[in-house]
Amino acid sequence: MAEPIRATFRKPFTEQVAAFRLRLGNLVPTSAWDDLQHSAHDRGFMVAGAMKADLLADLGAAVDKAIAEGTGIEAFRADFREIVARHGWHGWTGEGSAKGEAWRTKVIYRTNMATSMAAGRWAQLVDGKFKYLIYQHSGAAHPRLDHLSWDKMVLPFDHEFWQTHYPPNGWGCGCKVRGAHTLAGARRVGGDPDKPLPDNWNNIDPKSGTPVGIGKGWDYAPGRSVAPVINTMTRKTVNWPFELAKAYMDSLPESVVDDFVTAYRASPSLADETRRYVERVLAKQSGAVTNGPVIQPYRTFGRLASRDVQKLRSLGIESEGYDYTISEYAIRHIFSKHGDQKVEGPRGQRAVVPSDYARLALMLNNPASFRIDGAQVLIEGLFGNERYVAIFEARRKRRMLSLVSMRIFVGKAP
């Protein structure tokens, strides 16, 4: 099941990311899945049974990373396991078996992917000022007959049908909507303007309390209540994905920043992506890859924690809103200075390799030491008999602390 899900969701778009990140400013403890209803989901993030803010922040960070970077469900599952173990969270539905965990992580992943995608799409439809919307069935092998009956149906943008039937409109629903400016345009994208709306479309199912064919709690248009906000956020984002990540962290309420960035840096998938980023940079430098994907000049490790901001402020350095970053230039520089074991060995050091960069995020969360030297910050981490020293330098115009050098000492302190 993992591959079809990844194939469906692996290409995020800015409105989708913005839609999900609106929720992260409001972490909602819940005991059951239906504690949060309808459009309340547009501005709140919840996971059924997760009652603690720090647990929710970590889960939110894992989902956000899956959406923003398209890492797939297996990367999310790795993050989920680490979060559950670290927080000692027990009693969640699905706990105790591999099958149960697979089901629960699929529900969390797929639901947030689908609703954020739908919310982002609604924002695009609003922004595009489409006159008509076309319902598109998912093409599932075992379709829900009601959903199939709405396939290719064309209705005005402001028709009340979309208030309750805009997809997804049930657990696992993969239906979509397209927009058109004219009826001829609706036909060109597969719509059938002559197809009538079923007479019973708004009949209420007494068991669910929702229109027939709509799952309980799904009778609303995800993102409709916040479409203007999503569009405003999206217009401010540039140079995807680094600038988008930095912009969203700037928009988070200060009350959740520490929890969120700590979770972001603790996620195993961030470590994996960091290593892969370094490998791509070095492959490009060596000439092994000449026509691969464009390499972003920076990657972010997230905002500085409040404790780091306070330490820097005590020494006269204002770093509010700064984030820790790694750059293509720094990777090349470190490789040239500290990437040769023949040179590093006599110094009592080890050559820096791509997998070492994966530990930077953990060092930022739990440094062995945090020292300031002028405009530079020296952060150390201990791993077995090795001591990592990462040097970050303030970039005031870009509001970042960017990695400039890294050394690894073996068997002794530097």
C-alpha positions as CSV (number, residue, x, y, z in Angstrom):
1,M,0.0,0.0,0.0
2,A,2.9,2.4,0.6
3,E,3.8,3.0,-3.0
4,P,0.3,4.0,-4.3
5,I,0.0,6.4,-1.4
6,R,3.4,7.9,-2.0
7,A,2.6,8.2,-5.7
8,T,-0.5,10.1,-4.9
9,F,1.0,12.6,-2.5
10,R,4.7,13.0,-3.2
11,K,4.4,16.3,-5.1
12,P,3.3,19.0,-2.7
13,F,2.4,22.5,-3.8
14,T,2.7,25.7,-1.9
15,E,-1.0,26.2,-1.1
16,Q,-1.1,22.7,0.3
17,V,1.9,23.3,2.6
18,A,0.5,26.7,3.7
19,A,-2.9,25.1,4.4
20,F,-1.4,22.5,6.7
21,R,0.9,24.9,8.5
22,L,-2.1,27.1,9.4
23,R,-3.2,24.3,11.7
24,L,0.1,24.0,13.5
25,G,-0.5,27.3,15.4
26,N,-3.3,25.6,17.2
27,L,-2.4,22.2,18.6
28,V,-5.7,20.6,19.9
29,P,-5.5,17.8,22.5
30,T,-8.3,15.2,21.8
31,S,-9.4,11.9,23.1
32,A,-11.4,10.8,20.1
33,W,-11.2,11.4,16.3
34,D,-14.5,13.4,16.3
35,D,-13.6,15.9,19.1
36,L,-12.7,18.4,16.3
37,Q,-15.5,19.0,13.8
38,H,-15.8,20.3,10.2
39,S,-14.0,23.6,9.5
40,A,-12.3,23.6,12.9
41,H,-9.8,21.2,11.2
42,D,-8.8,24.2,8.9
43,R,-7.2,26.0,11.9
44,G,-6.3,23.2,14.3
45,F,-4.1,20.1,14.3
46,M,-5.1,17.0,16.2
47,V,-4.3,13.3,16.4
48,A,-7.0,11.2,18.2
49,G,-5.8,10.3,21.7
50,A,-2.8,12.7,21.7
51,M,-3.4,14.9,24.8
52,K,0.0,16.5,25.4
53,A,1.2,19.7,23.6
54,D,4.8,18.4,23.1
55,L,3.5,15.1,21.7
56,L,1.2,17.0,19.3
57,A,4.1,19.3,18.3
58,D,6.3,16.3,17.4
59,L,3.5,14.6,15.4
60,G,2.7,17.9,13.7
61,A,6.4,18.3,12.7
62,A,6.5,14.7,11.3
63,V,3.3,15.3,9.2
64,D,4.6,18.7,8.1
65,K,7.8,17.2,6.8
66,A,6.0,14.4,5.0
67,I,3.8,17.0,3.2
68,A,6.5,19.7,2.5
69,E,9.2,17.3,1.3
70,G,7.1,14.5,-0.1
71,T,9.2,11.9,1.8
72,G,6.4,9.2,1.7
73,I,4.7,7.1,4.3
74,E,7.6,4.9,5.3
75,A,9.6,8.0,6.4
76,F,6.6,9.2,8.3
77,R,6.3,5.8,10.0
78,A,9.9,6.0,11.1
79,D,9.3,9.4,12.6
80,F,6.1,8.2,14.3
81,R,7.9,5.2,16.0
82,E,10.6,7.5,17.3
83,I,8.1,10.0,18.6
84,V,5.9,7.4,20.3
85,A,8.9,5.8,22.0
86,R,10.4,9.2,23.1
87,H,7.2,10.4,24.7
88,G,6.1,7.0,26.1
89,W,2.7,7.3,24.4
90,H,0.6,4.3,25.1
91,G,-3.1,3.4,24.6
92,W,-3.3,4.7,21.0
93,T,-5.6,2.8,18.7
94,G,-3.5,0.3,16.7
95,E,-0.8,-0.1,19.4
96,G,0.6,-3.5,19.9
97,S,0.9,-5.0,16.5
98,A,2.6,-4.3,13.2
99,K,-0.7,-4.4,11.4
100,G,-2.3,-2.0,13.9
101,E,0.6,0.5,13.6
102,A,0.5,0.3,9.8
103,W,-3.2,1.1,9.8
104,R,-2.9,4.0,12.3
105,T,0.1,5.6,10.6
106,K,-1.7,5.3,7.2
107,V,-4.8,7.0,8.6
108,I,-2.8,9.9,10.1
109,Y,-0.7,10.3,7.0
110,R,-3.4,9.9,4.4
111,T,-6.0,12.0,6.2
112,N,-3.6,15.0,6.6
113,M,-2.3,14.7,3.1
114,A,-5.7,14.5,1.6
115,T,-7.3,17.3,3.6
116,S,-4.3,19.7,3.2
117,M,-4.2,18.9,-0.6
118,A,-8.0,19.6,-0.8
119,A,-7.6,22.8,1.2
120,G,-4.8,24.0,-0.9
121,R,-6.7,23.2,-4.1
122,W,-9.7,25.1,-2.8
123,A,-7.5,28.1,-2.3
124,Q,-6.3,27.8,-5.9
125,L,-9.8,27.5,-7.2
126,V,-10.8,30.7,-5.2
127,D,-7.7,32.5,-6.5
128,G,-8.5,31.4,-10.1
129,K,-12.0,32.8,-9.9
130,F,-13.4,29.7,-11.6
131,K,-17.1,29.8,-12.5
132,Y,-17.7,26.0,-12.5
133,L,-16.3,23.0,-10.6
134,I,-16.2,19.5,-11.9
135,Y,-16.3,16.4,-9.6
136,Q,-13.8,13.8,-10.5
137,H,-14.1,10.3,-9.1
138,S,-10.8,8.7,-7.9
139,G,-11.1,5.7,-10.2
140,A,-10.8,3.3,-7.2
141,A,-11.2,-0.4,-8.1
142,H,-14.0,-0.7,-5.5
143,P,-15.8,2.6,-5.7
144,R,-18.3,4.0,-3.4
145,L,-21.4,4.1,-5.6
146,D,-22.6,7.5,-4.4
147,H,-19.2,9.1,-5.2
148,L,-19.2,7.4,-8.6
149,S,-22.6,8.8,-9.3
150,W,-21.2,12.4,-9.0
151,D,-18.3,11.7,-11.4
152,K,-18.0,14.3,-14.2
153,M,-20.8,16.4,-12.7
154,V,-20.5,20.2,-13.4
155,L,-22.0,22.7,-11.0
156,P,-21.5,26.4,-10.4
157,F,-18.7,27.3,-8.0
158,D,-21.2,28.7,-5.4
159,H,-23.6,25.8,-5.5
160,E,-24.5,24.5,-2.1
161,F,-23.5,21.0,-3.2
162,W,-19.8,21.9,-2.7
163,Q,-20.4,23.0,0.9
164,T,-20.9,19.4,2.0
165,H,-19.7,17.3,-0.9
166,Y,-16.3,18.8,-1.8
167,P,-13.8,15.9,-1.6
168,P,-12.4,14.2,0.3
169,N,-15.8,13.4,1.8
170,G,-15.0,10.2,3.7
171,W,-12.0,8.2,5.1
172,G,-9.7,7.2,2.3
173,C,-11.7,9.1,-0.3
174,G,-9.4,10.1,-3.3
175,C,-12.0,12.1,-5.3
176,K,-10.9,15.5,-6.6
177,V,-12.3,18.7,-8.1
178,R,-11.3,20.7,-11.2
179,G,-12.2,24.2,-12.1
180,A,-13.4,25.7,-15.4
181,H,-14.3,29.2,-16.5
182,T,-16.9,28.1,-19.1
183,L,-19.1,25.0,-19.8
184,A,-17.0,24.4,-22.9
185,G,-13.9,24.4,-20.7
186,A,-15.5,22.0,-18.3
187,R,-16.1,19.6,-21.1
188,R,-12.5,19.9,-22.2
189,V,-11.3,18.6,-18.8
190,G,-13.7,15.7,-18.7
191,G,-16.9,17.2,-17.2
192,D,-20.4,16.6,-18.4
193,P,-22.5,19.7,-18.0
194,D,-25.6,17.8,-19.0
195,K,-25.3,15.3,-16.2
196,P,-28.0,16.1,-13.6
197,L,-27.5,16.3,-9.9
198,P,-29.1,13.2,-8.2
199,D,-32.4,14.0,-6.6
200,N,-31.3,12.5,-3.2
201,W,-28.0,14.3,-3.0
202,N,-28.8,16.1,0.2
203,N,-30.8,13.4,1.9
204,I,-29.5,12.9,5.4
205,D,-28.3,9.4,6.5
206,P,-29.8,8.9,10.0
207,K,-26.8,6.9,11.2
208,S,-24.1,9.4,10.3
209,G,-26.1,12.6,10.4
210,T,-24.5,13.6,7.1
211,P,-25.8,13.5,3.5
212,V,-26.0,10.1,2.0
213,G,-22.6,9.0,0.7
214,I,-20.7,11.4,3.0
215,G,-18.7,10.0,5.9
216,K,-19.4,11.2,9.4
217,G,-17.6,14.4,10.1
218,W,-16.7,14.9,6.4
219,D,-19.6,17.1,5.3
220,Y,-17.6,20.3,4.8
221,A,-15.1,21.7,2.3
222,P,-11.6,21.4,3.7
223,G,-9.9,24.8,3.6
224,R,-12.9,26.8,2.6
225,S,-12.9,28.8,5.8
226,V,-9.2,29.8,5.4
227,A,-8.8,30.1,1.6
228,P,-8.0,33.8,1.7
229,V,-5.4,33.3,4.4
230,I,-3.8,30.5,2.5
231,N,-3.5,32.6,-0.6
232,T,-2.0,35.5,1.3
233,M,0.6,33.2,2.8
234,T,1.4,31.6,-0.5
235,R,2.0,34.9,-2.3
236,K,4.7,35.6,0.3
237,T,6.6,32.4,-0.3
238,V,9.5,32.4,-2.7
239,N,12.3,30.0,-3.8
240,W,10.6,26.8,-2.7
241,P,11.4,24.9,-0.6
242,F,14.0,26.7,1.7
243,E,12.3,30.1,1.7
244,L,8.9,28.5,2.3
245,A,10.2,26.6,5.3
246,K,11.8,29.7,6.7
247,A,8.7,31.8,6.1
248,Y,6.4,29.3,7.8
249,M,8.6,29.1,10.9
250,D,8.6,32.8,11.1
251,S,4.8,32.7,11.2
252,L,4.5,30.2,14.0
253,P,3.3,31.5,17.4
254,E,6.2,31.8,19.7
255,S,4.4,29.5,22.2
256,V,4.9,26.5,19.8
257,V,8.2,27.3,18.1
258,D,10.5,25.5,20.6
259,D,8.4,22.3,20.6
260,F,8.0,22.4,16.9
261,V,11.7,22.9,15.9
262,T,12.8,20.4,18.5
263,A,10.6,17.8,16.9
264,Y,11.6,18.8,13.4
265,R,15.3,18.3,14.3
266,A,14.6,15.0,16.0
267,S,12.9,13.4,13.0
268,P,14.9,10.6,11.4
269,S,13.7,11.6,8.0
270,L,15.4,15.0,8.4
271,A,18.7,13.2,9.1
272,D,18.2,11.1,6.0
273,E,17.4,14.1,3.8
274,T,20.4,16.0,5.1
275,R,22.7,13.2,4.2
276,R,21.2,12.9,0.8
277,Y,21.6,16.6,0.2
278,V,25.3,16.5,1.1
279,E,25.7,13.5,-1.2
280,R,24.1,15.4,-4.1
281,V,26.3,18.4,-3.5
282,L,29.5,16.3,-3.5
283,A,28.4,14.3,-6.6
284,K,27.9,17.5,-8.4
285,Q,31.3,18.8,-7.4
286,S,33.0,15.6,-8.5
287,G,31.3,15.7,-11.8
288,A,29.6,12.3,-11.2
289,V,26.3,14.0,-11.8
290,T,25.9,16.7,-14.4
291,N,22.2,16.9,-15.2
292,G,20.5,16.0,-11.9
293,P,17.8,18.0,-10.1
294,V,18.6,21.6,-9.1
295,I,20.3,21.7,-5.7
296,Q,18.9,24.3,-3.3
297,P,21.7,26.6,-2.0
298,Y,20.5,26.2,1.6
299,R,18.6,23.7,3.8
300,T,17.2,24.6,7.1
301,F,17.5,22.9,10.5
302,G,14.8,25.0,11.9
303,R,14.5,28.2,14.0
304,L,16.9,28.8,16.9
305,A,15.4,27.6,20.2
306,S,14.6,30.3,22.7
307,R,17.5,29.2,24.9
308,D,19.9,29.8,22.0
309,V,18.4,33.2,21.3
310,Q,18.8,34.2,25.0
311,K,22.4,33.0,25.1
312,L,23.3,35.1,22.0
313,R,21.3,38.1,23.3
314,S,23.3,38.0,26.6
315,L,26.4,38.7,24.5
316,G,24.8,41.4,22.4
317,I,23.8,39.4,19.4
318,E,20.2,39.6,18.4
319,S,19.1,36.4,16.7
320,E,15.3,36.4,17.1
321,G,13.8,34.6,14.1
322,Y,17.1,33.2,12.9
323,D,17.4,29.6,11.7
324,Y,20.2,27.1,11.5
325,T,21.2,26.4,7.9
326,I,23.6,24.3,5.9
327,S,24.7,25.5,2.4
328,E,26.1,24.0,-0.7
329,Y,29.2,26.2,-0.4
330,A,29.9,25.1,3.2
331,I,29.7,21.4,2.2
332,R,32.3,22.0,-0.6
333,H,34.5,24.0,1.8
334,I,34.4,21.3,4.5
335,F,35.1,18.6,2.1
336,S,38.2,20.4,0.8
337,K,39.5,21.2,4.3
338,H,38.4,18.2,6.3
339,G,37.5,15.5,3.9
340,D,40.8,13.7,3.5
341,Q,41.6,11.0,6.1
342,K,45.3,11.2,5.2
343,V,45.3,14.8,6.3
344,E,42.9,14.5,9.2
345,G,44.5,11.4,10.8
346,P,47.8,13.0,11.9
347,R,45.7,15.8,13.5
348,G,43.9,13.3,15.7
349,Q,40.8,13.9,13.6
350,R,38.6,11.9,11.2
351,A,37.5,12.9,7.7
352,V,34.0,14.3,7.6
353,V,31.7,12.2,5.4
354,P,28.0,12.8,4.4
355,S,26.5,10.7,7.2
356,D,28.2,13.0,9.7
357,Y,25.9,15.9,8.6
358,A,22.9,13.8,9.6
359,R,23.9,14.3,13.3
360,L,23.9,18.1,13.1
361,A,20.2,18.3,14.0
362,L,20.6,16.2,17.1
363,M,23.6,18.3,18.2
364,L,21.5,21.5,17.8
365,N,18.8,19.9,20.0
366,N,21.2,18.6,22.7
367,P,24.6,20.2,22.4
368,A,27.5,18.9,24.5
369,S,28.6,22.6,24.6
370,F,27.5,25.9,23.1
371,R,30.2,28.5,22.8
372,I,30.3,31.9,21.1
373,D,33.3,33.4,19.5
374,G,32.6,36.8,17.9
375,A,30.0,36.3,15.2
376,Q,30.6,32.5,15.3
377,V,28.8,29.8,17.3
378,L,30.6,26.6,18.1
379,I,28.4,23.7,18.9
380,E,29.8,20.3,20.0
381,G,28.3,16.9,20.0
382,L,29.5,13.6,21.6
383,F,29.0,10.3,19.7
384,G,30.9,7.4,21.2
385,N,34.6,8.3,21.3
386,E,34.2,11.1,18.8
387,R,33.6,14.8,19.4
388,Y,32.0,16.8,16.6
389,V,32.6,20.5,16.4
390,A,30.3,22.4,14.1
391,I,30.9,26.1,13.5
392,F,28.0,28.4,12.5
393,E,28.4,32.0,11.5
394,A,25.8,34.7,11.7
395,R,24.4,36.0,8.4
396,R,22.5,39.1,9.6
397,K,20.9,40.0,6.2
398,R,19.6,36.5,5.7
399,R,18.7,36.1,9.4
400,M,20.5,32.8,9.8
401,L,23.3,31.0,11.5
402,S,24.9,29.1,8.7
403,L,27.4,26.2,9.0
404,V,30.9,27.2,7.8
405,S,33.1,24.4,9.1
406,M,33.0,21.0,10.9
407,R,35.7,18.9,12.4
408,I,35.6,15.5,14.1
409,F,38.1,14.7,16.9
410,V,38.7,11.1,17.8
411,G,39.4,9.9,21.3
412,K,40.1,13.3,22.9
413,A,38.7,16.7,23.3
414,P,39.9,19.4,20.8
